[in-house]
Amino acid sequence: MSELQEQTAVRTTYFSIVGNALLALLKWLAGFFGNSYALIADAIESTADIFSSFLVLLGLKYAQRPADDNHPYGHGRVEPLITFIVVGFLIVSATIIAYESIENIGTPHDLPKPWTLFVLGGIIVWKEISYRIVMKKSKETNSSSLRADAWHHRSDAITSVAAFIGISIALLLGKGYENADDYAALFAAGFILYNCYHIFRPALGEIMDENVYDEVIDNIREEALKVDGIKATEKCFVRKSGAKYHVDLHAIVDSEITVREGHELAHKLKDHLVAHIPDLGHVMIHIEPNECLWEAN
């Protein structure tokens, strides 16, 4: 991640922290004074999002530390680890919401206040806008933890939609349907858990060096052939660490060239790839004689 990308990611995280803090306060007040547990459940999630956004911020800063003797590939792997912790926050939030919702379903309480719908309407619009902003920045910076933060905004928007529907049903049908609000909160908890999997799965793949970067590999092979002396490419392995892709590439060259020429060609290829493909980190080039190409054919 370049310095500009790092600044973009950090600013985006501050945007999430401030937005979640203000919305959490608004939801707590609206839920308490508006007799809506769905809004309070929403507030619990937003409060957890504040802490998770702080973790994302710390992870982004740590991931930018340069490589050292103990971490020759850099510190980018902290990003998926932070994502795991963020998912843990979401699971705890969903469990609390579900527990409280089930308890409230069997407890008589007043109908939610009609004005809470206006509060929720504004929250839904703002959270969807926040999701789009943060997701766009996560793609620009290639940050998995920022992508997880974006999904927090989207899940928050969905839980607010569930709260809106639950309160609307309670208000339309009146007495005896007060717990529609609680069922909405229970649905929100289930949706949060569902999103946890979709946030967790890509981060797990990154930690396990899962082969899911076909587009990057195709781009590497295409660019490699633009270097004079590279006849073809054989094996190409890509793994992601933070915002960087680390590459192991086998390049096929003329078998008659000298070792020195092969060495210089490998450096030329590496420099070309780094210059023309964004977000490449460590690039290892292995030179193969063109007999390998004949054998493959």
Backbone hydrogen bonds, N-H to C=O, Kabsch-Sander energy under -0.5 kcal/mol:
donor,donor_aa,acceptor,acceptor_aa,energy
6,E,2,S,-2.6
7,Q,3,E,-2.3
8,T,4,L,-2.2
9,A,5,Q,-2.7
10,V,6,E,-2.6
11,R,7,Q,-2.5
12,T,8,T,-2.2
13,T,9,A,-2.0
14,Y,10,V,-2.3
15,F,11,R,-2.0
16,S,12,T,-1.9
17,I,13,T,-2.5
18,V,14,Y,-2.6
19,G,15,F,-2.3
20,N,16,S,-2.8
21,A,17,I,-2.2
22,L,18,V,-2.2
23,L,19,G,-2.3
24,A,20,N,-2.6
25,L,21,A,-1.9
26,L,22,L,-2.1
27,K,23,L,-2.8
28,W,24,A,-2.6
29,L,25,L,-2.2
30,A,26,L,-2.7
31,G,27,K,-3.0
32,F,28,W,-2.3
33,F,29,L,-2.6
34,G,30,A,-1.6
35,N,32,F,-0.7
36,S,31,G,-2.0
37,Y,35,N,-0.5
40,I,36,S,-1.4
41,A,37,Y,-3.1
42,D,38,A,-1.9
43,A,39,L,-2.1
44,I,40,I,-2.1
45,E,41,A,-1.9
46,S,42,D,-2.3
47,T,43,A,-2.3
48,A,44,I,-2.1
49,D,45,E,-2.1
50,I,46,S,-1.3
51,F,47,T,-1.3
52,S,48,A,-2.3
53,S,49,D,-2.4
54,F,50,I,-1.8
55,L,51,F,-1.9
56,V,52,S,-2.2
57,L,53,S,-2.3
58,L,54,F,-2.4
59,G,55,L,-2.7
60,L,56,V,-2.6
61,K,57,L,-2.0
62,Y,58,L,-2.5
63,A,59,G,-2.6
64,Q,60,L,-0.8
64,Q,61,K,-0.6
65,R,62,Y,-1.8
68,D,71,H,-1.2
74,G,71,H,-2.1
75,H,63,A,-0.6
75,H,65,R,-0.7
78,V,75,H,-1.6
79,E,76,G,-2.0
81,L,77,R,-1.2
82,I,78,V,-2.6
83,T,79,E,-2.2
84,F,80,P,-2.0
85,I,81,L,-1.6
86,V,82,I,-2.5
87,V,83,T,-2.5
88,G,84,F,-2.0
89,F,85,I,-2.1
90,L,86,V,-2.0
91,I,87,V,-2.5
92,V,88,G,-2.3
93,S,89,F,-2.4
94,A,90,L,-2.8
95,T,91,I,-2.3
96,I,92,V,-2.3
97,I,93,S,-2.6
98,A,94,A,-2.6
99,Y,95,T,-2.4
100,E,96,I,-2.5
101,S,97,I,-2.5
102,I,98,A,-2.4
103,E,99,Y,-1.9
104,N,100,E,-2.4
105,I,101,S,-2.0
106,G,102,I,-0.9
106,G,103,E,-0.5
107,T,104,N,-1.5
113,K,34,G,-2.6
116,T,113,K,-1.6
117,L,114,P,-1.8
118,F,115,W,-0.6
119,V,115,W,-1.4
120,L,116,T,-2.4
121,G,117,L,-2.4
122,G,118,F,-1.9
123,I,119,V,-2.0
124,I,120,L,-2.8
125,V,121,G,-1.8
126,W,122,G,-2.3
127,K,123,I,-2.8
128,E,124,I,-2.0
129,I,125,V,-2.0
130,S,126,W,-2.5
131,Y,127,K,-2.4
132,R,128,E,-2.0
133,I,129,I,-2.2
134,V,130,S,-2.7
135,M,131,Y,-2.7
136,K,132,R,-1.8
137,K,133,I,-1.9
138,S,134,V,-2.2
139,K,135,M,-1.7
140,E,136,K,-1.8
141,T,137,K,-2.1
142,N,138,S,-1.1
143,S,138,S,-1.6
144,S,142,N,-0.6
147,R,143,S,-1.5
148,A,144,S,-1.9
149,D,145,S,-1.8
150,A,146,L,-2.0
151,W,147,R,-1.9
152,H,148,A,-1.3
153,H,149,D,-1.3
154,R,150,A,-1.8
155,S,151,W,-2.8
156,D,152,H,-2.3
157,A,153,H,-2.1
158,I,154,R,-2.2
159,T,155,S,-2.5
160,S,156,D,-1.8
161,V,157,A,-1.9
162,A,158,I,-2.4
163,A,159,T,-2.2
164,F,160,S,-2.4
165,I,161,V,-2.5
166,G,162,A,-2.6
167,I,163,A,-2.7
168,S,164,F,-2.2
169,I,165,I,-2.5
170,A,166,G,-2.2
171,L,167,I,-2.6
172,L,168,S,-2.6
173,L,169,I,-2.6
174,G,170,A,-1.4
177,Y,174,G,-2.0
180,A,177,Y,-1.8
181,D,178,E,-1.2
183,Y,179,N,-2.4
184,A,180,A,-1.8
185,A,181,D,-1.6
186,L,182,D,-2.1
187,F,183,Y,-2.5
188,A,184,A,-2.3
189,A,185,A,-1.9
190,G,186,L,-1.9
191,F,187,F,-2.4
192,I,188,A,-2.2
193,L,189,A,-2.0
194,Y,190,G,-2.0
195,N,191,F,-2.4
196,C,192,I,-1.7
197,Y,193,L,-1.1
198,H,194,Y,-1.1
199,I,195,N,-1.8
200,F,196,C,-2.8
201,R,197,Y,-2.8
203,A,199,I,-0.9
204,L,200,F,-2.3
205,G,201,R,-2.1
206,E,202,P,-1.9
207,I,203,A,-2.0
208,M,204,L,-2.3
209,D,206,E,-1.0
210,E,205,G,-3.1
212,V,210,E,-1.5
217,I,213,Y,-2.4
218,D,214,D,-2.7
219,N,215,E,-1.9
220,I,216,V,-2.4
221,R,217,I,-2.6
222,E,218,D,-2.2
223,E,219,N,-2.4
224,A,220,I,-2.4
225,L,221,R,-1.4
226,K,223,E,-1.4
227,V,224,A,-1.6
228,D,226,K,-0.5
230,I,227,V,-2.1
231,K,229,G,-0.8
231,K,252,I,-2.5
232,A,252,I,-1.1
234,E,250,H,-3.3
237,F,248,D,-2.8
239,R,246,H,-2.1
241,S,244,K,-2.9
242,G,76,G,-0.5
244,K,241,S,-1.8
245,Y,279,D,-2.7
246,H,239,R,-3.2
246,H,244,K,-0.5
247,V,282,H,-2.9
248,D,237,F,-2.4
249,L,284,M,-2.9
250,H,235,K,-3.0
251,A,249,L,-0.6
251,A,286,H,-2.7
252,I,232,A,-2.8
253,V,288,E,-2.8
257,I,254,D,-1.2
262,G,258,T,-2.4
263,H,259,V,-2.6
264,E,260,R,-2.6
265,L,261,E,-2.3
266,A,262,G,-2.1
267,H,263,H,-1.8
268,K,264,E,-2.2
269,L,265,L,-2.5
270,K,266,A,-2.4
271,D,267,H,-2.6
272,H,268,K,-2.0
273,L,269,L,-2.4
274,V,270,K,-2.4
275,A,271,D,-2.0
276,H,272,H,-1.8
277,I,273,L,-2.1
280,L,277,I,-0.9
281,G,245,Y,-3.2
284,M,247,V,-3.0
284,M,282,H,-0.5
285,I,283,V,-0.5
286,H,249,L,-3.1
286,H,284,M,-0.5
287,I,285,I,-0.5
288,E,251,A,-3.4
290,N,253,V,-1.3
292,C,289,P,-2.1
294,W,290,N,-1.6
295,E,291,E,-2.7
296,A,292,C,-2.1
297,N,293,L,-1.5
